[in-house]
């Protein structure tokens, strides 16, 4: 209304003044001395938050993916992990497959692992092959410098391979750098090592996956539906699922801290996605399908002049900023950067991909490309 801005959110906000320093067992067991002195905590039940979300097992490109997110003044924080900013390599004692739970050691066994608790730790990364990301809860066994990590629930078959990469997440003892967090679901306490800018007026936002809702808006069989100038932030689901619609437009909107895919469309035509800003995404940005490739009927969907960065943070492969499929769609003048895997996915015919600026992608693993796809594509002046 007038100069007001429309904002849609499902996350929970907590003021910095509601956090305090504590000296309980979680803090006492943090390995890093500086982190231990700076971690603050809040009891979620005292601030009216009962939905604590969950971290689930996840295997390459499955629907059940994302963990809750935490932000400080809209800056993403990371779940406590070891190592920070890298991976460990699987040792040559790995087993797994259909007949056995995955079990493995790591080549860089560290004495600090002896200080970890054994509950709620997840292996996360590429334990099987460099283009299949996965995450699964593990149980620790063995002794110092010879720890074994075994798949706890066997929710899927996986065979870790020597030399492939994992890290361990949800390890409270490894809160070690500003911007890390851990949630004790038994005591309902959220622990954060805040960024330097943290103060009583800071806003910490906790966003769990919305289990009862895959997508915020289900749009089917519509014509000329338009969204403009809306900010979607801290959304525990996807935002748009569009089916068999035409003429939908999405303009000058902002999407940040989105746990699902921002937009997925199927069998839709004449869509215009223009001048939007997307960042801090757990999964992908725009995934647009439309047109009839068998009969060479173009959809004429256009995705143009968007800025998309810091995406694919949780589903780390095949969750591009933009994906197009079908026949006759255009991706132009977009700025895309800061991602672990691909930027634009292409699967279909008679597409135009032109004048896009793409950089700082494919940062985390291989079998990827800034532009990833095939068939009849018209590429012009992308850089």
C-alpha positions in Angstrom: 0.0 0.0 0.0 1.5 3.3 -1.1 5.2 3.1 -0.2 4.9 0.0 1.9 6.8 -3.2 0.8 5.1 -6.6 0.8 7.2 -9.3 2.6 6.3 -13.0 2.8 8.1 -15.2 5.3 7.7 -18.5 7.2 10.8 -18.1 9.4 11.1 -17.3 13.1 12.9 -14.1 14.2 14.8 -13.8 17.4 16.4 -10.6 18.6 20.1 -10.5 19.7 19.0 -9.3 23.1 17.3 -12.7 23.7 20.6 -14.6 23.4 23.0 -14.9 26.4 26.2 -16.6 27.2 25.9 -19.9 28.9 28.3 -22.4 30.5 26.5 -25.7 29.9 28.0 -28.9 28.7 27.6 -28.0 25.0 29.6 -24.9 25.4 32.1 -26.6 27.7 32.9 -29.2 25.1 33.6 -26.8 22.3 37.2 -27.5 21.2 38.2 -24.0 20.1 38.9 -21.7 23.0 38.0 -18.4 21.2 34.7 -19.9 20.0 33.9 -21.2 23.5 34.2 -17.7 24.9 32.0 -16.1 22.2 29.1 -18.6 21.7 25.7 -17.4 22.8 22.5 -19.4 23.2 18.7 -19.0 23.4 16.1 -21.5 24.6 13.7 -21.8 21.7 10.8 -22.7 23.9 11.3 -19.4 25.7 10.9 -17.4 22.5 7.8 -19.3 21.3 9.5 -21.6 18.7 8.3 -25.2 18.8 9.1 -26.3 15.2 12.7 -27.1 15.4 12.9 -28.8 12.0 15.2 -31.7 11.3 18.3 -32.7 9.4 17.4 -35.7 7.2 19.4 -38.2 5.3 19.6 -37.2 1.7 20.8 -38.9 -1.5 21.6 -37.2 -4.7 18.8 -35.2 -6.2 16.0 -36.6 -4.0 13.1 -34.4 -2.8 13.9 -34.8 0.9 16.8 -32.5 1.0 17.2 -29.4 3.1 18.2 -28.8 6.6 16.9 -25.7 8.6 18.8 -22.4 8.0 19.9 -19.7 10.4 20.8 -16.2 9.4 22.2 -13.2 11.2 20.7 -10.0 9.8 20.0 -11.9 6.6 23.5 -13.2 6.3 23.6 -17.0 6.1 25.2 -19.0 9.0 26.6 -22.5 8.6 25.9 -25.6 10.6 28.8 -26.5 12.8 31.2 -28.7 10.7 34.6 -30.3 10.4 36.6 -29.3 8.6 35.7 -25.7 7.9 35.7 -24.9 4.2 36.9 -28.3 2.9 36.6 -32.0 3.0 38.3 -35.1 4.3 39.2 -38.1 2.1 37.8 -41.6 2.5 40.3 -44.2 3.5 40.7 -47.6 1.9 38.6 -49.5 4.5 35.2 -48.4 3.1 32.3 -50.8 2.6 28.7 -50.4 1.6 26.2 -51.2 -1.1 22.9 -53.1 -1.1 23.9 -55.7 1.5 25.6 -53.5 4.1 25.4 -50.2 5.8 28.0 -47.8 4.5 31.1 -47.7 6.7 34.3 -45.9 6.2 37.3 -44.2 7.8 39.0 -41.0 6.7 42.6 -40.5 5.7 43.0 -37.4 7.8 42.0 -39.0 11.1 42.4 -36.4 13.8 42.8 -36.6 17.5 40.2 -34.0 17.9 37.6 -36.5 16.8 38.0 -38.2 20.2 36.4 -35.2 21.7 33.2 -35.5 19.6 30.0 -36.8 21.0 28.5 -39.6 19.0 24.9 -38.5 18.6 23.5 -36.6 15.6 26.6 -36.4 13.4 26.1 -36.5 9.7 28.5 -37.3 6.9 28.0 -34.8 4.1 29.6 -34.5 0.7 30.6 -36.8 -2.2 31.4 -40.2 -0.6 30.6 -42.3 -3.6 31.3 -40.3 -6.7 32.2 -36.7 -7.4 28.8 -35.7 -8.9 26.5 -37.4 -6.3 26.1 -35.3 -3.2 24.6 -37.0 -0.2 24.2 -36.7 3.6 23.5 -39.4 6.1 23.7 -39.8 9.9 26.6 -41.8 11.1 27.7 -43.6 14.3 31.3 -43.4 15.4 33.3 -46.4 16.7 37.0 -47.2 17.0 39.8 -45.4 18.8 41.8 -42.3 18.3 43.4 -42.1 14.8 41.3 -45.1 13.7 37.7 -43.9 13.9 35.1 -45.7 11.8 31.9 -43.9 10.7 28.9 -46.2 9.9 25.6 -45.2 8.3 23.0 -45.2 11.1 19.7 -45.7 9.3 20.5 -47.1 5.9 17.8 -45.0 4.3 19.5 -45.6 1.0 22.3 -47.8 -0.5 25.6 -46.1 -0.9 29.2 -47.4 -1.3 31.8 -44.9 -0.2 34.9 -45.0 -2.4 38.6 -44.5 -1.4 39.7 -41.0 -2.0 36.3 -39.4 -2.3 35.3 -36.6 0.0 33.1 -36.0 3.0 32.9 -33.5 5.9 31.0 -33.9 9.1 28.2 -31.6 10.1 26.0 -31.0 13.2 29.1 -31.4 15.4 28.7 -29.0 18.3 32.3 -29.4 19.5 33.4 -28.0 16.1 31.8 -24.6 16.5 35.0 -22.8 15.6 34.5 -19.7 13.4 32.0 -16.8 13.4 28.8 -17.7 11.6 28.5 -21.3 12.8 25.4 -22.7 14.7 24.1 -25.8 16.4 20.7 -26.7 17.7 20.3 -29.2 20.6 16.9 -30.7 19.9 16.8 -32.3 23.3 17.2 -29.1 25.3 15.7 -26.9 22.6 18.7 -24.6 22.7 20.1 -22.8 19.7 23.8 -22.0 19.9 25.5 -19.5 17.6 29.0 -18.1 17.2 27.8 -14.7 15.9 29.5 -12.6 13.3 31.3 -9.5 14.6 28.4 -7.2 13.9 26.2 -9.0 16.4 24.5 -6.8 19.0 21.2 -6.6 21.0 19.4 -5.3 17.9 20.6 -8.0 15.5 18.0 -10.4 14.1 18.7 -14.1 14.1 16.2 -15.9 11.9 15.6 -19.7 12.2 13.8 -21.3 9.2 12.9 -24.9 9.3 11.6 -26.9 6.4 7.8 -26.5 6.3 6.9 -30.2 6.4 3.2 -29.7 5.5 3.8 -27.7 2.4 6.2 -28.3 -0.5 5.5 -25.0 -2.2 4.0 -21.7 -1.1 2.0 -21.1 -4.3 0.4 -23.8 -6.4 -0.7 -22.2 -9.7 -2.4 -24.4 -12.3 -4.4 -23.7 -15.5 -4.1 -19.9 -15.1 -3.5 -17.0 -17.5 -1.7 -13.7 -17.0 -1.1 -14.0 -13.2 1.5 -11.4 -12.2 3.7 -10.9 -9.1 5.7 -7.7 -8.8 7.8 -6.0 -6.1 7.4 -8.6 -3.4 10.1 -9.8 -1.1 10.1 -13.5 -0.2 12.5 -14.3 2.6 13.1 -17.1 5.1 10.7 -19.5 3.3 10.8 -23.1 4.5 9.6 -24.5 1.2 9.6 -23.8 -2.5 7.8 -20.6 -3.6 6.0 -21.3 -6.9 4.9 -24.5 -8.6 3.3 -23.5 -11.9 1.5 -26.0 -14.1 -0.2 -25.7 -17.5 -0.4 -21.9 -17.3 0.4 -19.1 -19.7 1.4 -15.5 -19.4 2.6 -15.6 -15.8 5.0 -12.8 -14.9 7.4 -12.4 -12.0 9.1 -9.0 -11.9 11.2 -7.0 -9.5 10.9 -9.5 -6.7 13.5 -10.5 -4.2 14.0 -14.1 -2.9 16.4 -14.8 -0.1 16.9 -17.7 2.3 14.6 -20.0 0.4 14.8 -23.7 1.4 13.1 -25.2 -1.7 13.3 -24.3 -5.4 12.2 -20.7 -6.1 10.0 -21.6 -9.1 9.3 -24.8 -11.0 7.0 -24.7 -14.0 5.7 -27.5 -16.3 3.9 -27.3 -19.6 3.7 -23.5 -19.3 4.1 -20.8 -22.0 4.7 -17.1 -22.4 6.2 -16.7 -18.9 8.2 -13.6 -18.2 10.7 -13.8 -15.3 12.5 -10.4 -15.3 14.5 -8.1 -13.0 14.4 -10.3 -10.0 17.1 -10.8 -7.3 17.7 -14.3 -5.9 20.3 -15.2 -3.3 21.0 -17.5 -0.4 19.1 -20.4 -1.8 19.3 -23.9 -0.4 18.4 -25.4 -3.8 17.7 -23.9 -7.3 16.3 -20.7 -8.7 14.1 -20.9 -11.8 13.2 -24.2 -13.4 11.1 -23.6 -16.5 9.5 -26.3 -18.7 7.3 -25.5 -21.7 6.8 -26.1 -25.4 6.4 -29.3 -27.5 9.8 -30.6 -28.7 8.2 -33.4 -30.7 6.0 -31.0 -32.7 8.4 -28.1 -32.6 6.0 -25.8 -30.8 7.8 -23.1 -28.9 6.8 -22.0 -25.4 8.3 -18.5 -25.7 9.2 -18.4 -22.0 11.7 -15.6 -21.2 14.1 -15.4 -18.2 15.9 -12.1 -18.4 17.9 -9.5 -16.5 17.9 -11.4 -13.2 20.7 -11.5 -10.6 21.1 -14.9 -9.0 24.0 -15.8 -6.6 24.8 -17.9 -3.6 22.5 -20.8 -4.6 22.6 -24.6 -4.3 23.8 -24.3 -0.7 22.2 -27.6 0.5 21.4 -29.6 -2.7 24.9 -29.1 -4.0 24.6 -30.7 -7.5 22.2 -30.2 -10.3 20.4 -27.3 -8.6 21.2 -24.5 -11.0 20.3 -20.8 -11.0 18.2 -21.4 -14.1 17.1 -24.7 -15.8 15.1 -24.8 -19.1 13.5 -27.7 -20.8 11.0 -28.3 -23.6 11.1 -26.2 -26.7 11.7 -22.5 -27.6 12.7 -20.7 -24.3 15.1 -17.8 -23.8 17.6 -17.1 -21.1 19.3 -13.7 -21.6 21.2 -10.9 -19.8 21.3 -12.7 -16.4 24.1 -12.3 -13.9 24.8 -15.6 -12.1 27.6 -16.4 -9.7 28.8 -18.1 -6.5 27.7 -21.7 -6.6 29.2 -25.2 -6.1 28.0 -26.7 -9.4 26.3 -25.6 -12.6 24.8 -22.2 -13.4 22.4 -22.9 -16.3 20.9 -26.3 -17.1 19.6 -26.9 -20.6 17.5 -29.9 -21.9 15.5 -29.5 -25.0 15.5 -27.8 -28.4 15.4 -24.3 -30.0 16.6 -22.5 -27.0 18.4 -19.1 -27.0 20.9 -18.5 -24.2 22.6 -15.1 -24.8 24.4 -12.2 -23.1 24.5 -13.9 -19.7 27.4 -13.1 -17.3 28.4 -16.2 -15.3 31.4 -16.4 -13.0 32.6 -18.2 -9.8 30.5 -21.3 -10.3 31.5 -25.1 -10.4 33.4 -24.4 -7.2 32.9 -27.6 -5.2 33.0 -30.6 -7.5 33.4 -31.8 -11.0 31.3 -33.2 -13.9 29.8 -29.7 -14.2 29.7 -26.8 -16.5 28.6 -23.1 -16.3 26.2 -24.1 -19.1 25.3 -27.8 -18.8 23.1 -29.5 -21.4 22.8 -30.4 -25.0 20.6 -30.6 -28.2 19.7 -27.6 -30.3 20.9 -24.5 -28.4 21.7 -21.1 -29.7 24.4 -19.5 -27.6 25.4 -15.9 -28.2 27.9 -13.7 -26.3 27.8 -15.3 -22.9 30.8 -14.7 -20.7 
